[in-house]
């Protein structure tokens, strides 16, 4: 990689990396750490091989780093017994009850994503949070299209099982 290209690459893709990490972490300090780790990892990869799709690589790295950070945060919350620090900011348009429910559901989704096997959570986030096609996911994760489908199906099933009781409880309380 040409060193002079690096500032342009960072400038072109920094918003994408930030959005990708923040969607999962919803916490500015954790997102900033993930942002830096993503670009350091990309730099190291670029030193070893040619990068054909910077956006795809950076989104995948940001997703992987954010999921790792989310798993660490979940382990710490379980160990300490505290809440999962999400730093979510609910919409001001929603009422207080809807805001709290939205924040709770987002936290539960983050926990459920952190509990998935790595390949499943990566595939799910790349597809449903970043809008990658099956082909793009297969390329980025270096797996077959069939494996992408299997991982997405298993992730969706596990997330549905983990979140259905929460959503059902929320409806029963109204």
Z-matrix of the N, CA and C atoms (Angstrom, degrees):
N
C 1 1.455
C 2 1.518 1 109.10
N 3 1.297 2 115.79 1 142.09
C 4 1.449 3 123.03 2 177.21
C 5 1.536 4 108.49 3 -80.76
N 6 1.308 5 116.52 4 124.28
C 7 1.471 6 121.74 5 -176.29
C 8 1.524 7 111.49 6 -61.19
N 9 1.329 8 117.00 7 -32.64
C 10 1.472 9 119.82 8 -179.17
C 11 1.529 10 112.31 9 -66.90
N 12 1.325 11 117.98 10 -23.02
C 13 1.464 12 122.17 11 -179.90
C 14 1.527 13 112.41 12 -75.78
N 15 1.312 14 116.96 13 -23.46
C 16 1.466 15 121.09 14 -171.86
C 17 1.533 16 113.63 15 -57.05
N 18 1.343 17 120.69 16 -48.98
C 19 1.472 18 118.97 17 179.35
C 20 1.536 19 113.08 18 -58.27
N 21 1.321 20 117.08 19 -35.79
C 22 1.456 21 120.57 20 178.21
C 23 1.530 22 110.69 21 -67.58
N 24 1.316 23 116.93 22 -41.58
C 25 1.468 24 121.16 23 178.69
C 26 1.526 25 109.91 24 -62.05
N 27 1.312 26 116.56 25 -45.42
C 28 1.475 27 120.38 26 179.24
C 29 1.524 28 110.02 27 -62.50
N 30 1.317 29 117.15 28 -45.77
C 31 1.462 30 121.19 29 -179.36
C 32 1.534 31 111.03 30 -62.07
N 33 1.320 32 117.24 31 -43.30
C 34 1.462 33 121.00 32 -177.66
C 35 1.524 34 113.30 33 -67.82
N 36 1.316 35 117.18 34 -32.00
C 37 1.465 36 119.86 35 -170.77
C 38 1.534 37 114.40 36 -114.91
N 39 1.310 38 117.92 37 2.24
C 40 1.469 39 118.76 38 -175.88
C 41 1.526 40 112.56 39 -64.62
N 42 1.323 41 118.40 40 -40.16
C 43 1.473 42 120.26 41 179.52
C 44 1.530 43 110.60 42 -64.96
N 45 1.312 44 117.10 43 -40.09
C 46 1.459 45 121.84 44 178.24
C 47 1.529 46 111.20 45 -61.71
N 48 1.322 47 116.30 46 -45.91
C 49 1.468 48 121.16 47 179.77
C 50 1.529 49 110.00 48 -63.86
N 51 1.325 50 116.92 49 -44.01
C 52 1.467 51 120.41 50 -179.91
C 53 1.528 52 110.69 51 -61.25
N 54 1.340 53 117.33 52 -48.63
C 55 1.471 54 120.88 53 -179.86
C 56 1.521 55 111.45 54 -59.87
N 57 1.323 56 116.01 55 -43.01
C 58 1.466 57 120.81 56 -178.38
C 59 1.525 58 110.27 57 -60.79
N 60 1.313 59 116.97 58 -47.31
C 61 1.465 60 120.98 59 -178.82
C 62 1.534 61 111.38 60 -69.86
N 63 1.326 62 116.52 61 -42.03
C 64 1.463 63 119.60 62 -176.05
C 65 1.530 64 112.30 63 -66.83
N 66 1.338 65 117.13 64 -33.12
C 67 1.474 66 119.90 65 177.12
C 68 1.515 67 111.43 66 -56.91
N 69 1.312 68 116.25 67 -37.37
C 70 1.462 69 120.07 68 -178.58
C 71 1.518 70 112.58 69 -86.86
N 72 1.309 71 117.38 70 -36.55
C 73 1.462 72 120.25 71 -171.67
C 74 1.527 73 113.87 72 -95.91
N 75 1.320 74 117.54 73 -34.37
C 76 1.474 75 122.77 74 -179.50
C 77 1.526 76 112.49 75 49.26
N 78 1.311 77 115.44 76 37.41
C 79 1.463 78 120.86 77 -179.28
C 80 1.531 79 107.07 78 -148.12
N 81 1.340 80 117.81 79 116.10
C 82 1.470 81 120.27 80 -173.04
C 83 1.529 82 115.13 81 -57.36
N 84 1.324 83 118.84 82 -42.82
C 85 1.467 84 120.21 83 -178.10
C 86 1.529 85 111.10 84 -66.87
N 87 1.331 86 116.89 85 -44.06
C 88 1.467 87 120.35 86 177.64
C 89 1.522 88 110.59 87 -64.47
N 90 1.327 89 116.69 88 -38.28
C 91 1.461 90 120.93 89 178.68
C 92 1.522 91 110.43 90 -65.05
N 93 1.320 92 117.36 91 -39.97
C 94 1.469 93 120.60 92 178.58
C 95 1.530 94 110.98 93 -63.08
N 96 1.332 95 116.80 94 -41.49
C 97 1.474 96 120.20 95 176.34
C 98 1.521 97 110.77 96 -61.86
N 99 1.325 98 116.06 97 -45.85
C 100 1.460 99 121.85 98 -179.92
C 101 1.538 100 110.36 99 -62.61
N 102 1.314 101 116.74 100 -40.59
C 103 1.465 102 123.18 101 178.58
C 104 1.528 103 110.02 102 -57.49
N 105 1.324 104 115.97 103 -49.33
C 106 1.470 105 120.10 104 179.75
C 107 1.524 106 111.41 105 -64.78
N 108 1.314 107 117.31 106 -45.29
C 109 1.467 108 121.02 107 179.79
C 110 1.526 109 110.88 108 -60.49
N 111 1.317 110 116.67 109 -37.62
C 112 1.468 111 121.23 110 -179.92
C 113 1.527 112 110.58 111 -62.34
N 114 1.321 113 116.98 112 -47.94
C 115 1.464 114 119.55 113 -177.73
C 116 1.531 115 112.03 114 -71.82
N 117 1.317 116 117.33 115 -32.70
C 118 1.472 117 119.26 116 175.40
C 119 1.532 118 109.42 117 -64.58
N 120 1.326 119 116.91 118 -45.21
C 121 1.468 120 120.60 119 178.81
C 122 1.529 121 110.73 120 -62.44
N 123 1.318 122 117.39 121 -41.58
C 124 1.465 123 121.12 122 179.75
C 125 1.526 124 110.52 123 -63.41
N 126 1.324 125 116.58 124 -40.67
C 127 1.469 126 121.01 125 178.05
C 128 1.529 127 110.06 126 -60.58
N 129 1.318 128 116.26 127 -45.24
C 130 1.469 129 120.32 128 -179.66
C 131 1.527 130 111.49 129 -63.89
N 132 1.315 131 117.30 130 -40.51
C 133 1.462 132 120.82 131 178.34
C 134 1.527 133 110.22 132 -66.19
N 135 1.325 134 116.10 133 -42.89
C 136 1.471 135 120.58 134 -178.45
C 137 1.528 136 112.21 135 -64.54
N 138 1.301 137 117.33 136 -26.80
C 139 1.470 138 120.32 137 177.27
C 140 1.526 139 111.14 138 -70.60
N 141 1.343 140 117.05 139 -25.61
C 142 1.462 141 121.61 140 -177.02
C 143 1.521 142 113.79 141 -96.12
N 144 1.332 143 117.14 142 -26.85
C 145 1.464 144 119.56 143 -175.07
C 146 1.515 145 110.92 144 -152.12
N 147 1.322 146 116.12 145 162.31
C 148 1.458 147 122.05 146 177.91
C 149 1.522 148 109.16 147 -76.98
N 150 1.320 149 116.44 148 137.36
C 151 1.462 150 122.01 149 179.40
C 152 1.531 151 107.80 150 -103.26
N 153 1.317 152 116.08 151 121.86
C 154 1.458 153 120.75 152 -179.06
C 155 1.521 154 112.22 153 -92.34
N 156 1.336 155 117.24 154 -29.82
C 157 1.455 156 121.53 155 -176.59
C 158 1.523 157 108.78 156 -132.95
N 159 1.320 158 116.36 157 89.56
C 160 1.465 159 120.34 158 -177.62
C 161 1.521 160 111.98 159 -62.09
N 162 1.325 161 117.62 160 -42.18
C 163 1.466 162 120.26 161 -179.23
C 164 1.518 163 112.20 162 -61.10
N 165 1.323 164 116.34 163 -45.08
C 166 1.463 165 120.30 164 179.41
C 167 1.518 166 112.18 165 -64.38
N 168 1.337 167 115.51 166 -45.07
C 169 1.473 168 119.68 167 178.85
C 170 1.521 169 110.57 168 -60.83
N 171 1.316 170 117.03 169 -47.87
C 172 1.470 171 120.33 170 -176.49
C 173 1.523 172 111.76 171 -66.83
N 174 1.337 173 117.95 172 -37.06
C 175 1.466 174 119.37 173 176.45
C 176 1.513 175 110.94 174 -65.37
N 177 1.320 176 116.57 175 -42.35
C 178 1.470 177 119.15 176 179.15
C 179 1.517 178 110.52 177 -63.73
N 180 1.337 179 116.83 178 -46.21
C 181 1.464 180 119.64 179 179.98
C 182 1.523 181 111.35 180 -63.01
N 183 1.328 182 117.38 181 -41.69
C 184 1.470 183 120.28 182 178.73
C 185 1.522 184 110.78 183 -63.67
N 186 1.325 185 116.69 184 -39.32
C 187 1.464 186 120.66 185 178.59
C 188 1.524 187 110.36 186 -64.20
N 189 1.318 188 116.30 187 -47.03
C 190 1.472 189 120.61 188 -179.64
C 191 1.523 190 110.25 189 -62.61
N 192 1.322 191 117.54 190 -46.15
C 193 1.473 192 120.76 191 -179.21
C 194 1.528 193 111.08 192 -64.94
N 195 1.341 194 116.83 193 -41.05
C 196 1.464 195 120.06 194 179.44
C 197 1.527 196 111.09 195 -65.47
N 198 1.327 197 117.21 196 -41.15
C 199 1.465 198 119.70 197 177.53
C 200 1.524 199 110.95 198 -64.16
N 201 1.331 200 117.27 199 -39.66
C 202 1.468 201 120.37 200 176.24
C 203 1.529 202 110.63 201 -61.47
N 204 1.328 203 116.46 202 -44.50
C 205 1.471 204 121.37 203 178.44
C 206 1.522 205 110.30 204 -63.02
N 207 1.321 206 116.66 205 -41.52
C 208 1.460 207 121.72 206 179.04
C 209 1.524 208 110.84 207 -63.40
N 210 1.331 209 117.39 208 -41.39
C 211 1.464 210 120.72 209 177.27
C 212 1.527 211 110.96 210 -63.29
N 213 1.332 212 116.89 211 -42.49
C 214 1.473 213 120.11 212 177.32
C 215 1.521 214 110.28 213 -60.65
N 216 1.326 215 115.79 214 -45.09
C 217 1.463 216 120.55 215 -179.35
C 218 1.528 217 110.74 216 -62.14
N 219 1.325 218 117.33 217 -41.11
C 220 1.473 219 121.07 218 179.09
C 221 1.526 220 111.06 219 -65.86
N 222 1.337 221 116.55 220 -42.08
C 223 1.479 222 119.25 221 177.78
C 224 1.524 223 110.69 222 -61.94
N 225 1.324 224 116.59 223 -43.03
C 226 1.468 225 120.04 224 179.63
C 227 1.522 226 110.93 225 -64.83
N 228 1.324 227 117.33 226 -41.35
C 229 1.465 228 120.64 227 179.66
C 230 1.526 229 110.85 228 -63.55
N 231 1.338 230 117.07 229 -39.62
C 232 1.470 231 120.48 230 177.93
C 233 1.521 232 110.51 231 -67.38
N 234 1.340 233 115.59 232 -40.88
C 235 1.460 234 120.43 233 -177.87
C 236 1.530 235 111.23 234 -66.85
N 237 1.304 236 116.43 235 -45.26
C 238 1.462 237 121.52 236 -177.71
C 239 1.524 238 111.13 237 -82.02
N 240 1.323 239 115.16 238 -23.68
C 241 1.466 240 118.91 239 -178.70
C 242 1.506 241 112.88 240 85.32
N 243 1.331 242 117.54 241 12.65
C 244 1.456 243 121.29 242 -179.77
C 245 1.508 244 111.96 243 -95.35
N 246 1.321 245 115.48 244 179.66
C 247 1.466 246 119.51 245 179.43
C 248 1.514 247 111.08 246 -76.51
N 249 1.306 248 115.56 247 161.48
C 250 1.456 249 121.28 248 173.31
C 251 1.514 250 106.53 249 -75.41
N 252 1.326 251 116.67 250 115.85
C 253 1.457 252 120.86 251 -176.71
C 254 1.514 253 109.56 252 -75.24
N 255 1.316 254 117.03 253 103.07
C 256 1.449 255 120.67 254 -177.68
C 257 1.501 256 113.71 255 -102.70
N 258 1.305 257 118.21 256 -28.64
C 259 1.446 258 120.43 257 -178.67
C 260 1.519 259 113.32 258 64.61
N 261 1.334 260 116.86 259 24.99
C 262 1.448 261 119.87 260 -177.30
C 263 1.525 262 110.20 261 -66.39
N 264 1.308 263 115.02 262 145.96
C 265 1.448 264 121.38 263 174.67
C 266 1.513 265 107.43 264 -118.24
N 267 1.331 266 116.89 265 104.88
C 268 1.456 267 119.19 266 -177.88
C 269 1.522 268 111.51 267 -70.69
N 270 1.315 269 115.93 268 161.64
C 271 1.453 270 121.77 269 178.96
C 272 1.521 271 110.15 270 -65.81
N 273 1.312 272 115.89 271 137.10
C 274 1.464 273 120.43 272 177.93
C 275 1.528 274 110.60 273 -71.72
N 276 1.337 275 117.83 274 -20.41
C 277 1.448 276 121.30 275 -178.85
C 278 1.531 277 111.57 276 -72.28
N 279 1.315 278 117.33 277 -27.58
C 280 1.459 279 120.81 278 -179.43
C 281 1.520 280 109.68 279 -80.30
N 282 1.318 281 115.45 280 152.00
C 283 1.459 282 119.99 281 177.47
C 284 1.518 283 110.55 282 -71.76
N 285 1.331 284 117.71 283 168.40
C 286 1.459 285 121.33 284 -177.48
C 287 1.527 286 113.93 285 -57.16
N 288 1.333 287 117.34 286 -41.79
C 289 1.466 288 120.30 287 179.99
C 290 1.526 289 110.25 288 -65.08
N 291 1.313 290 117.24 289 -44.26
C 292 1.471 291 121.24 290 179.51
C 293 1.523 292 110.54 291 -64.35
N 294 1.333 293 117.33 292 -36.79
C 295 1.463 294 120.98 293 178.48
C 296 1.524 295 110.90 294 -63.46
N 297 1.321 296 116.51 295 -46.66
C 298 1.461 297 120.98 296 -179.70
C 299 1.522 298 110.47 297 -64.35
N 300 1.323 299 117.03 298 -43.89
C 301 1.461 300 120.47 299 179.23
C 302 1.525 301 111.25 300 -62.92
N 303 1.310 302 116.32 301 -40.98
C 304 1.466 303 120.57 302 178.42
C 305 1.525 304 110.92 303 -63.33
N 306 1.316 305 116.77 304 -43.33
C 307 1.466 306 120.64 305 178.78
C 308 1.528 307 110.87 306 -64.79
N 309 1.321 308 117.12 307 -41.05
C 310 1.471 309 120.83 308 178.73
C 311 1.518 310 110.98 309 -63.41
N 312 1.325 311 116.52 310 -45.51
C 313 1.457 312 120.74 311 -179.45
C 314 1.533 313 110.90 312 -64.41
N 315 1.329 314 117.23 313 -41.18
C 316 1.470 315 120.49 314 178.03
C 317 1.531 316 110.62 315 -62.64
N 318 1.318 317 116.76 316 -40.89
C 319 1.465 318 120.20 317 177.28
C 320 1.518 319 111.96 318 -64.70
N 321 1.333 320 116.56 319 -41.46
C 322 1.462 321 120.51 320 177.76
C 323 1.525 322 111.44 321 -64.81
N 324 1.335 323 116.61 322 -38.74
C 325 1.463 324 120.01 323 177.12
C 326 1.523 325 110.53 324 -63.70
N 327 1.313 326 117.24 325 -42.32
C 328 1.472 327 120.30 326 177.45
C 329 1.527 328 110.66 327 -61.18
N 330 1.327 329 117.15 328 -44.25
C 331 1.466 330 120.43 329 178.06
C 332 1.524 331 111.05 330 -61.55
N 333 1.340 332 115.75 331 -44.53
C 334 1.461 333 120.09 332 -178.96
C 335 1.530 334 110.80 333 -64.39
N 336 1.329 335 117.93 334 -40.33
C 337 1.467 336 120.74 335 176.34
C 338 1.520 337 111.10 336 -63.34
N 339 1.330 338 116.35 337 -39.30
C 340 1.465 339 120.47 338 179.72
C 341 1.523 340 111.60 339 -67.61
N 342 1.335 341 117.00 340 -27.23
C 343 1.461 342 120.83 341 -179.47
C 344 1.529 343 113.30 342 -83.02
N 345 1.320 344 117.34 343 -15.06
C 346 1.471 345 120.04 344 178.75
C 347 1.528 346 110.34 345 -69.41
N 348 1.318 347 117.70 346 153.51
C 349 1.470 348 119.66 347 170.13
C 350 1.539 349 109.34 348 -57.72
N 351 1.314 350 116.54 349 148.92
C 352 1.467 351 121.37 350 -173.15
C 353 1.521 352 113.49 351 -53.21
N 354 1.313 353 118.28 352 -48.83
C 355 1.469 354 121.21 353 -176.49
C 356 1.528 355 110.38 354 -62.47
N 357 1.327 356 117.04 355 -39.61
C 358 1.462 357 120.33 356 179.84
C 359 1.526 358 111.20 357 -66.74
N 360 1.330 359 116.71 358 -45.31
C 361 1.465 360 118.83 359 -179.35
C 362 1.522 361 111.37 360 -66.53
N 363 1.328 362 117.31 361 -37.26
C 364 1.460 363 120.10 362 177.75
C 365 1.521 364 110.77 363 -64.15
N 366 1.322 365 116.72 364 -48.68
C 367 1.464 366 120.63 365 -179.65
C 368 1.530 367 110.42 366 -61.04
N 369 1.333 368 116.67 367 -44.49
C 370 1.467 369 120.67 368 -179.08
C 371 1.526 370 111.20 369 -61.40
N 372 1.322 371 117.32 370 -46.79
C 373 1.466 372 120.62 371 -179.22
C 374 1.520 373 111.96 372 -66.44
N 375 1.326 374 116.77 373 -41.55
C 376 1.464 375 119.07 374 178.55
C 377 1.525 376 110.85 375 -62.21
N 378 1.311 377 117.30 376 -38.23
C 379 1.462 378 120.90 377 -178.57
C 380 1.522 379 112.07 378 -76.90
N 381 1.331 380 116.64 379 -53.32
C 382 1.458 381 120.16 380 -168.84
C 383 1.522 382 114.98 381 -93.03
N 384 1.302 383 118.34 382 -21.84
C 385 1.465 384 120.03 383 176.75
C 386 1.523 385 112.22 384 -101.15
N 387 1.331 386 116.51 385 -31.65
C 388 1.464 387 120.12 386 -176.19
C 389 1.516 388 113.27 387 -108.36
N 390 1.330 389 117.89 388 -7.55
C 391 1.452 390 121.09 389 175.29
C 392 1.521 391 115.59 390 72.61
N 393 1.327 392 117.66 391 24.25
C 394 1.466 393 120.57 392 178.10
C 395 1.527 394 109.76 393 -70.17
N 396 1.328 395 115.90 394 147.46
C 397 1.464 396 120.96 395 172.71
C 398 1.528 397 108.55 396 -79.16
N 399 1.325 398 116.67 397 167.11
C 400 1.459 399 120.54 398 176.55
C 401 1.530 400 110.25 399 -57.91
N 402 1.331 401 116.09 400 -40.66
C 403 1.468 402 120.38 401 -179.70
C 404 1.532 403 111.18 402 -63.67
N 405 1.322 404 116.72 403 -42.93
C 406 1.466 405 120.33 404 179.14
C 407 1.529 406 110.78 405 -64.56
N 408 1.311 407 116.98 406 -40.74
C 409 1.469 408 120.51 407 178.35
C 410 1.522 409 109.48 408 -63.59
N 411 1.320 410 116.85 409 -44.63
C 412 1.470 411 120.44 410 179.05
C 413 1.522 412 110.29 411 -59.15
N 414 1.328 413 117.26 412 -43.57
C 415 1.464 414 120.73 413 178.68
C 416 1.526 415 111.95 414 -64.07
N 417 1.310 416 116.57 415 -46.48
C 418 1.463 417 120.24 416 -176.16
C 419 1.527 418 112.82 417 -69.15
N 420 1.328 419 116.74 418 -39.48
C 421 1.465 420 120.11 419 -178.15
C 422 1.526 421 112.36 420 -92.16
N 423 1.325 422 115.97 421 -4.37
C 424 1.457 423 123.02 422 179.60
C 425 1.532 424 111.45 423 55.63
N 426 1.343 425 113.73 424 52.54
C 427 1.456 426 121.56 425 176.31
C 428 1.529 427 107.98 426 -132.84
N 429 1.315 428 117.22 427 168.46
C 430 1.464 429 121.59 428 -179.39
C 431 1.530 430 110.25 429 -76.62
N 432 1.331 431 115.25 430 162.94
C 433 1.467 432 119.92 431 175.77
C 434 1.521 433 111.15 432 -60.33
N 435 1.329 434 116.49 433 -38.91
C 436 1.464 435 120.13 434 178.25
C 437 1.526 436 110.62 435 -61.82
N 438 1.323 437 116.89 436 -41.30
C 439 1.472 438 120.66 437 178.87
C 440 1.523 439 111.21 438 -65.70
N 441 1.329 440 116.87 439 -34.46
C 442 1.471 441 120.06 440 175.60
C 443 1.524 442 109.15 441 -60.75
N 444 1.336 443 116.54 442 -49.74
C 445 1.462 444 120.64 443 179.85
C 446 1.518 445 112.76 444 -59.22
N 447 1.315 446 116.35 445 -43.03
C 448 1.468 447 121.00 446 179.63
C 449 1.529 448 110.33 447 -63.46
N 450 1.336 449 116.75 448 -46.84
C 451 1.463 450 120.41 449 -179.35
C 452 1.526 451 111.62 450 -63.43
N 453 1.332 452 117.19 451 -40.77
C 454 1.466 453 119.86 452 178.56
C 455 1.522 454 111.40 453 -66.81
N 456 1.314 455 117.11 454 -40.95
C 457 1.472 456 120.26 455 178.76
C 458 1.527 457 110.79 456 -63.59
N 459 1.317 458 116.55 457 -46.94
C 460 1.471 459 119.69 458 -179.82
C 461 1.528 460 111.34 459 -63.88
N 462 1.336 461 116.67 460 -41.15
C 463 1.468 462 119.81 461 178.99
C 464 1.522 463 110.15 462 -63.12
N 465 1.316 464 117.23 463 -45.64
C 466 1.471 465 120.50 464 -179.93
C 467 1.526 466 111.15 465 -61.98
N 468 1.316 467 116.48 466 -41.93
C 469 1.467 468 120.16 467 179.35
C 470 1.524 469 111.14 468 -63.34
N 471 1.319 470 116.48 469 -44.59
C 472 1.470 471 120.00 470 179.87
C 473 1.526 472 111.56 471 -66.44
N 474 1.318 473 116.68 472 -41.39
C 475 1.467 474 119.53 473 178.53
C 476 1.524 475 110.70 474 -65.25
N 477 1.323 476 116.98 475 -41.89
C 478 1.461 477 120.82 476 177.82
C 479 1.527 478 110.20 477 -59.51
N 480 1.329 479 116.29 478 -45.20
C 481 1.467 480 120.43 479 -179.89
C 482 1.529 481 111.27 480 -64.91
N 483 1.326 482 116.67 481 -37.71
C 484 1.466 483 120.24 482 -178.77
C 485 1.522 484 111.93 483 -74.12
N 486 1.329 485 117.65 484 -33.60
C 487 1.463 486 120.37 485 -173.04
C 488 1.524 487 114.23 486 -98.38
N 489 1.314 488 119.30 487 -20.05
C 490 1.461 489 120.93 488 -178.80
C 491 1.523 490 112.41 489 -57.85
N 492 1.341 491 119.96 490 -45.55
C 493 1.473 492 118.43 491 178.44
C 494 1.531 493 112.57 492 -61.97
N 495 1.302 494 117.24 493 -33.36
C 496 1.468 495 121.06 494 -179.44
C 497 1.518 496 109.94 495 -69.93
N 498 1.326 497 116.83 496 -47.65
C 499 1.456 498 121.07 497 -179.70
C 500 1.528 499 110.25 498 -65.64
N 501 1.326 500 117.57 499 -41.26
C 502 1.459 501 121.62 500 179.07
C 503 1.525 502 110.63 501 -64.14
N 504 1.345 503 117.38 502 -42.78
C 505 1.464 504 120.38 503 177.88
C 506 1.510 505 110.53 504 -62.00
N 507 1.317 506 116.76 505 -39.89
C 508 1.456 507 120.60 506 179.23
C 509 1.518 508 112.66 507 -62.73
N 510 1.330 509 116.96 508 -36.46
C 511 1.470 510 120.94 509 179.51
C 512 1.528 511 110.81 510 -73.99
N 513 1.332 512 115.90 511 -35.33
C 514 1.463 513 119.40 512 -178.84
C 515 1.529 514 111.57 513 -67.37
N 516 1.313 515 117.36 514 -28.63
C 517 1.461 516 121.08 515 -175.32
C 518 1.520 517 112.41 516 -77.42
N 519 1.321 518 117.62 517 -17.55
C 520 1.467 519 120.03 518 -175.08
C 521 1.471 520 112.31 519 -76.48
